[in-house]
Structure formats: C-alpha cells, structure tokens
Amino acid sequence: MALKNIKAYLPDIINKLILLKQNYYGNEILPKLRNAAHIR
C-alpha cells in the first residue's frame, strides 16, 4: 500500500522539487552571476 501511494505521489514530489530548484537558482544563482558579470 505504501509503495503504491509513494509511486502515485512521485510525479507531484518531482514537480515540487523542480519548482524548488528553479526558485533556488532564480533567487540565489542568477543574481550572483549578474553581480559577477557587473564586477568584470
């Protein structure tokens, strides 16, 4: 039962992880890259 539930939720979990990654990259890495570009 638990495995079936996990498999059913996997796409949702993966989508949330992708969104979190996109938010992290957008909030953290892109501004740092822009700052680095301005410094150079």
C-alpha positions as CSV (number, residue, x, y, z in Angstrom):
1,M,0.0,0.0,0.0
2,A,2.7,2.5,1.0
3,L,4.7,1.8,-2.1
4,K,1.7,2.4,-4.4
5,N,1.0,5.6,-2.6
6,I,4.6,6.8,-3.0
7,K,4.5,5.9,-6.7
8,A,1.3,7.8,-7.1
9,Y,2.8,10.9,-5.4
10,L,6.2,10.7,-7.1
11,P,5.3,13.0,-10.1
12,D,3.9,15.6,-7.7
13,I,7.0,15.4,-5.5
14,I,9.3,15.6,-8.5
15,N,7.4,18.7,-9.8
16,K,7.8,20.3,-6.4
17,L,11.5,19.6,-6.3
18,I,11.9,21.1,-9.8
19,L,10.0,24.2,-8.7
20,L,12.2,24.5,-5.6
21,K,15.3,24.1,-7.7
22,Q,14.1,26.8,-10.2
23,N,13.2,29.1,-7.3
24,Y,16.6,28.5,-5.7
25,Y,18.5,29.1,-8.9
26,G,16.4,32.2,-9.7
27,N,16.8,33.7,-6.2
28,E,20.4,32.7,-5.5
29,I,22.5,31.9,-8.5
30,L,21.2,34.2,-11.2
31,P,21.8,37.4,-9.1
32,K,25.3,36.2,-8.2
33,L,26.0,35.6,-11.9
34,R,24.7,39.1,-12.7
35,N,26.9,40.6,-9.9
36,A,29.9,38.7,-11.2
37,A,29.2,40.0,-14.7
38,H,29.0,43.5,-13.4
39,I,32.2,43.2,-11.4
40,R,34.1,42.0,-14.5
